[in-house]
Every structure is written in C-alpha cells, then in structure tokens.
C-alpha cells in the first residue's frame, strides 16, 4: 500500500531546530510535489510548505517563511522540512502529503513540541 511516513519530530526548546523527514513506501516520490501540513492542539490543520517534484519551486505559509526550508533528495526518495528558530506556536503534529494537497485519511504524522 502506497503511503508516506514522517519522522524526526521531538521536543525542542524555543529557538532550536529540527529536521523532519518524509519517506515514500510503495510509490515513486520523484513524480510528486510534496507538502507539509501541521495541526496544533485545538486548531485546524494548515498547510506549511510545498515543494515541486523537481525541487525547483517551494512555497511556505507566512508564519514559517525565513525559518523553515523544505528540500528533497530524490536519490534517497526523501523530502525534508528543516525547521529553525522554532517557536512554541510551531508545536503541532506534522504530516507530509503527495501533491501538496490535503488527504482524505491522515496518517499518524510526527509530533513536534517546542517548549522550555
């Protein structure tokens, strides 16, 4: 069954960094743009970033611009979200999705907690 698997979350202090990874199982990641979404406790799920299949084009939601970077290594069939200067409001479960579009059914994601 084709799906994406997120990893790399954890607990980090404000101002710290984390790198999330998104790996594909059962399909070729190379052909898809990949998006990151997140859902904070009690909040709606929101789009965070999107990277094109080639990696040439990236987009970010305003709240993470200048702090988060998404990039991909198609040889490793992995997409990354580098998160720097993390803030408590970045606390959320993070999900990666194909085609940068919301899923009908979401996986477990990876939990990021930013707290001192």
Phi and psi in degrees as a GROMACS rama.xvg file:
@    title "Ramachandran Plot"
@    xaxis  label "Phi"
@    yaxis  label "Psi"
@TYPE xy
-74.5771  133.077  UNK-2
-163.987  167.3  UNK-3
-108.735  145.903  UNK-4
-124.855  123.87  UNK-5
-95.0429  149.74  UNK-6
-154.929  168.042  UNK-7
106.188  -3.81523  UNK-8
-70.5793  172.649  UNK-9
166.177  -168.467  UNK-10
-99.5839  129.664  UNK-11
-141.821  149.908  UNK-12
-77.7746  154.595  UNK-13
-53.0619  136.97  UNK-14
90.275  -9.78583  UNK-15
-83.3141  -174.696  UNK-16
-132.818  151.805  UNK-17
-143.911  152.737  UNK-18
-121.732  119.3  UNK-19
-92.6  147.326  UNK-20
-121.606  148.517  UNK-21
-132.692  114.748  UNK-22
-115.041  146.689  UNK-23
-98.3923  144.296  UNK-24
-129.791  122.307  UNK-25
89.8937  1.82622  UNK-26
-156.725  166.111  UNK-27
-90.1459  110.79  UNK-28
-62.8929  -25.0109  UNK-29
-57.1371  -29.4221  UNK-30
-90.0055  0.234008  UNK-31
-120.111  137.939  UNK-32
-67.7071  148.618  UNK-33
-126.501  130.335  UNK-34
-111.731  155.654  UNK-35
-113.056  132.665  UNK-36
-119.342  163.02  UNK-37
-145.619  155.279  UNK-38
-136.341  114.795  UNK-39
-84.1367  157.831  UNK-40
-55.1282  126.895  UNK-41
74.6246  8.31939  UNK-42
-119.357  165.556  UNK-43
-72.9796  152.704  UNK-44
-70.3836  138.381  UNK-45
-130.432  150.868  UNK-46
-76.7238  136.083  UNK-47
-106.94  -46.4645  UNK-48
-157.115  166.424  UNK-49
-149.974  138.434  UNK-50
-127.791  138.523  UNK-51
-70.4251  167.545  UNK-52
-61.6549  -33.7365  UNK-53
-81.0135  -19.1198  UNK-54
86.8403  0.0597052  UNK-55
-76.5858  -25.3519  UNK-56
-122.517  132.085  UNK-57
-132.103  151.316  UNK-58
-136.753  149.818  UNK-59
-139.396  148.407  UNK-60
-70.7079  151.029  UNK-61
-56.5169  -36.0774  UNK-62
-68.1822  -15.1256  UNK-63
-115.262  -4.36278  UNK-64
-58.1217  134.029  UNK-65
86.099  -11.4712  UNK-66
-116.222  -35.7113  UNK-67
-107.196  146.252  UNK-68
-136.635  129.336  UNK-69
-106.668  139.35  UNK-70
-151.543  167.441  UNK-71
-136.888  151.856  UNK-72
-125.027  94.6991  UNK-73
-67.7344  -25.0818  UNK-74
-64.4879  -34.878  UNK-75
-94.0539  -1.261  UNK-76
52.8122  48.0429  UNK-77
-139.586  140.33  UNK-78
-114.059  143.25  UNK-79
-121.567  154.536  UNK-80
-127.876  105.666  UNK-81
-86.9402  121.148  UNK-82
-117.275  114.697  UNK-83
-114.111  164.918  UNK-84
48.9632  47.7481  UNK-85
-65.1931  145.156  UNK-86
-119.844  157.446  UNK-87
-55.2161  -32.2572  UNK-88
-73.0909  -4.81718  UNK-89
-84.1506  -7.10344  UNK-90
-59.8923  124.143  UNK-91
-178.035  169.995  UNK-92
-91.7486  129.786  UNK-93
-106.655  138.538  UNK-94
-128.993  145.13  UNK-95
-109.029  146.701  UNK-96
-139.495  148.239  UNK-97
-77.57  150.137  UNK-98
62.9368  14.361  UNK-99
54.8907  29.8464  UNK-100
-120.994  148.519  UNK-101
-59.0576  149.484  UNK-102
-94.407  154.674  UNK-103
-73.382  -34.7397  UNK-104
-134.193  126.265  UNK-105
-96.9523  147.583  UNK-106
-82.2564  -161.567  UNK-107
-79.4222  -25.6487  UNK-108
67.7694  -171.059  UNK-109
-131.063  132.735  UNK-110
-84.1856  131.261  UNK-111
-118.575  126.437  UNK-112
-124.409  121.888  UNK-113
-110.201  109.571  UNK-114
-158.989  147.206  UNK-115
